[in-house]
Amino acid sequence: MKARGRYATVFLLILLGTGCQGKASPTLPSTPPNLPSNPPSNPSLGVRTIAVGEVISATITFDHGCPDPDVEAPCDVYRIVAPDAGTLTVTMEWDNPQHFLGFELVAKNKGGTAHGGAAGHGGPIIGHVKVEPGSPIDVEVWFGGDGQPAPSNQTYQLTSEFAPIEIPSTD
């Protein structure tokens, strides 16, 4: 029985060795077959820098895509730079209460990242985040649909305002 096991081991080694003699190892195709392609890229995708107080009116479509690879929903991303230490407040409104929209605020402060945001059916929704002077704040607006077959699009308005921290005088 021992000889039989040894022969089986030798046979397996020979079999494995013959498969790799002088031949290149197989490679995967550059595009996997039969997989759905990504939706067409939207030329507006990317992070758009806006100013505090600027009114944004935009339309997001269900096949829009998102510049943030961690977000699976269609989204738009805006960046605001904090003028000072304080609180950034963002308000979003849209007209179809069946559509679920939301936004996340991500402030990249020197002391760490701060988050805020809001979501809901119909607007307005309001979110706040504490910021430090010069911190970039990403406002990520996303379209969650309505739980039904995908709606085609939704127009929204986004506004922001800034409230500086009041420092009491020492007089």
C-alpha positions in Angstrom: 0.0 0.0 0.0 2.9 2.4 0.7 4.3 1.9 -2.8 0.9 2.6 -4.3 0.6 5.9 -2.4 4.2 6.9 -3.5 3.4 6.1 -7.1 0.2 8.2 -6.9 2.2 11.2 -5.5 4.9 10.8 -8.3 2.1 10.6 -10.9 0.5 13.8 -9.6 3.8 15.7 -9.6 4.5 14.6 -13.2 1.0 15.5 -14.3 1.2 19.0 -12.7 4.7 19.6 -14.2 3.7 18.8 -17.7 1.0 21.4 -17.8 3.4 24.3 -17.5 6.3 23.3 -19.8 7.1 26.2 -22.1 3.6 27.5 -22.3 2.4 30.9 -21.1 0.0 30.8 -18.2 -3.6 31.5 -19.1 -4.8 35.1 -18.7 -8.2 36.6 -18.1 -9.8 38.5 -20.9 -9.5 42.3 -20.6 -13.3 42.6 -20.6 -15.3 39.8 -18.9 -17.9 38.4 -21.3 -21.6 38.7 -20.7 -21.3 41.3 -18.0 -23.4 44.5 -18.1 -21.3 47.5 -19.0 -21.2 50.6 -16.8 -23.8 53.3 -17.6 -22.5 55.9 -20.0 -20.3 58.4 -18.2 -21.9 61.7 -17.5 -19.7 64.6 -18.5 -20.8 66.5 -15.4 -19.4 63.8 -13.1 -16.7 65.1 -10.8 -16.5 67.4 -7.9 -17.7 70.9 -8.5 -16.4 73.7 -6.3 -19.1 76.1 -5.1 -19.2 79.1 -2.8 -21.2 79.4 0.5 -24.5 80.9 -0.4 -24.5 79.8 -4.1 -27.8 78.4 -5.2 -27.5 75.2 -7.2 -30.3 73.9 -9.3 -29.5 70.6 -10.9 -31.2 67.4 -12.3 -30.0 64.0 -11.3 -31.0 61.0 -13.4 -31.3 57.4 -12.1 -28.5 56.2 -14.4 -26.3 59.3 -13.6 -23.4 57.5 -11.9 -21.3 58.9 -9.1 -17.8 60.3 -8.8 -17.4 58.6 -5.4 -16.8 54.9 -5.9 -18.1 54.1 -2.4 -21.6 55.3 -3.3 -23.8 53.0 -5.4 -26.6 55.5 -5.9 -26.5 58.2 -8.5 -25.0 61.3 -7.0 -23.5 64.8 -7.5 -20.6 66.0 -5.4 -20.0 69.7 -4.6 -17.1 71.1 -2.6 -17.3 74.2 -0.3 -14.2 75.6 1.5 -15.0 76.9 5.0 -14.4 80.6 5.3 -13.8 80.4 9.0 -14.6 78.2 12.0 -18.3 77.6 12.5 -21.3 75.7 11.2 -22.2 75.0 7.6 -25.9 74.5 7.0 -27.1 72.9 3.7 -30.8 72.9 2.6 -32.1 70.8 -0.3 -35.5 70.9 -1.9 -37.3 69.0 -4.6 -40.9 68.8 -5.8 -41.7 65.0 -5.9 -42.5 63.7 -2.4 -42.3 60.1 -3.7 -38.6 60.4 -4.7 -36.1 59.7 -1.9 -33.1 62.0 -2.0 -30.5 62.9 0.5 -27.1 64.4 1.0 -24.0 63.8 3.2 -21.7 66.5 4.4 -18.1 65.5 5.0 -15.9 68.2 6.5 -12.2 67.3 6.3 -11.0 69.3 9.4 -7.5 69.2 10.6 -8.8 67.8 13.9 -10.6 64.9 12.1 -13.5 64.3 9.7 -16.9 65.6 10.7 -20.1 64.3 9.2 -23.6 65.7 8.8 -26.5 65.3 6.4 -30.2 64.6 5.9 -32.4 62.4 3.7 -36.1 62.0 3.1 -39.1 62.0 0.7 -39.9 65.5 -0.5 -38.2 68.5 0.8 -36.9 70.6 2.3 -34.2 68.6 4.2 -31.5 70.4 6.3 -28.1 69.2 7.5 -25.4 70.8 9.5 -21.7 70.2 10.0 -19.0 71.9 12.2 -16.0 73.2 10.3 -12.6 74.7 10.8 -11.2 77.6 8.8 -10.1 76.5 5.3 -11.5 73.0 5.6 -13.0 71.4 2.4 -16.5 70.2 2.9 -17.9 67.7 0.3 -21.7 67.9 -0.2 -22.7 64.5 -1.7 -26.2 64.6 -3.1 -27.7 61.2 -3.9 -30.9 60.0 -5.5 -32.4 56.9 -3.9 -35.4 56.6 -6.2 -38.8 55.7 -4.7 -38.7 52.0 -4.2 -40.6 51.6 -7.5 -39.1 51.0 -10.9 -36.4 53.6 -11.4 -37.8 57.1 -11.9 -36.1 58.9 -14.8 -34.9 62.0 -13.0 -35.3 64.5 -10.3 -34.5 68.2 -10.2 -33.3 69.7 -6.9 -32.2 72.9 -5.4 -29.3 73.1 -3.0 -28.4 76.1 -0.8 -25.8 76.7 1.9 -25.1 79.2 4.6 -22.4 79.6 7.1 -22.5 80.8 10.7 -19.2 81.6 12.3 -18.4 80.7 15.9 -19.1 83.7 18.1 -16.0 84.3 20.3 -16.9 86.3 23.4 -14.8 89.4 23.9 -12.5 89.6 26.9 -13.2 93.3 27.5 
